[in-house]
């Protein structure tokens, strides 16, 4: 299910986060932080300051009503205009031409679902340089069998 959700929303999400359209042939190193334990994931969510765009009780809802899905995203199942690369050796040995297309590293947390599996929250980290790196909480909803981004919350950004 994680792969299907990410496949549906990743282009819109990345372009919305950066407020500019990312070139379709960008190389993005894909890393998953889904191996972290539930305690670390929940602890992170407990400490997030929720701004006015998110429901005031969202943290409590996540802790009490959401379950953690540990399944990693199958990057091969993602239909993307971006070039996702999971092998660090490939990234470390990019040609000069490909180095110019390298955008950065994208990491995703575990996906947390509500009890009816029609809402998901996850944490996304993008490392792409001193001023463009960000940590984002993403809230997505399933409406009419399609996943859509409900809201995002920028937790931190590079300076």
N, C-alpha and C positions, 0 to 999 in steps of 0.2 A: 504494500500500500504506500510506503514512503516514496518509492521510486515513481509511482503514478502521480502522487501529489507534486513532488519536485519537478517532474517532467512538465506538468501543466502550468506551474507558476514561475519557474526559474527565470525566464527571459524578462517577464514583466517585473519580477521582484528585483533583479539586478539593475534594470534600467530605472526603476522607481527609486531605489536606494541612492543611486548616483545622479539622478535628475538629468542624465544625458544618455544617449543611446550608445551602448558599448558595441564596438565593431564586431560583426558576426564571426570573424575568423580569429578572434582573440583566443590565445591558449591560456587555460585556467587550470592550475594544479588543484586537483580535487582530493581533499583529505576528510576523513570522517572522525569525529570525536565521540562517536557512538559507543566506544568501548569503555567510557567512563561509567562509574557506578551510578545507580539511581540517587544515592545520597548526595553526590556532588551536583547532579543536575537539579535536584529539588532545592538544595542549599542556595544555588545560584538564583533560582527563581524567588526564593524567600527574600533575598537581599536587593532585588531590583526595585528602584523607586518608580512607581507607576505614575505617569503624567495624565493630564486630563483626557487624552485621546483613548485611554484604556479604562475599562470599568474599575472602580475603586477596589472591588473585592476579587479582582482577577487572580492575584497571587494565592489567596485562600482557595479559590475554585481549582486552580491548577494542582495544589497540594492535595486537596480532599477528593476531587472528582475526576482527575485525569490519571490515566495509566501511562506508563512509559513503554514505548515500543522500542526494543533494542535492535530490531532488524536494520541492517545497514542498507544504504541506497545502492542499488545495482546500477552503476554508472553506465554500463553497456546498454541498459534499457532506456536511457535518456536520449530523446530526439532533440538535439540542440544545434543552434547555429554556432555555438562556441565549441572549441576543442577542449574537452576535459581530459586531463592526463593524470593517472593515479600512480604512475611509476616515477619515484624521485630521480632515478638515474636518467630518465628521458629528459626531465626538466633541467637537471644539472648539466646535461650535454647538448643543449639546444644550439643549433647553428646560429650564426650572426643574424640571418634573416628571420628565423623563428624567435630569437630573443627579443626582437622589436615587437613581436606580436604577443609576448607574454604579459598577461594582465596582472596575475597574482595568484594567491592561494585562497581557496574557498574551503571552509570547514563547517560542518553541520553537527549539531548536537543530536541526541535522541529526540524523537518526535513524541510529544505528549498529546494523547487523544482524550476527548471527553467520553462519557459512558455510551453515547450513541454513535460514536465515531464519525460525526459530521463536523467536528471542529478540531483543529490541531494547532499546537504551539510548538515552535522550535527556535533554537538560537543559531544564528549564522555569524561566522567571523570571516571577514575578508581582509587579508594582508596584501596590500598593493602599493606600499610606499608610506613614507612618514606622514603625509597629510591626507592620504585617501583611505587608509585602513579604518575599518568600522566593526563594531559588534552590534548586531540587530536582533531583537526579538520579533518573531513573525507569528501572526495569528491568521490562520486561513480557515475558511468555511466551505463546506460542500453544499451547493445550491443547485437543485435540478441535475444531479449527477455530475456536476462540474465543480472543481475546486477553484476558489477565488481568494485573493488576499483581502482579509478584513481590515487589518491594520498592521503597522510596523512601529517599533519603538527603538530608536537609536540609543543604545546603552552607553556607548563610548565611541570616540573617533580620534584619529591621529591629529596631532597638532603641528 
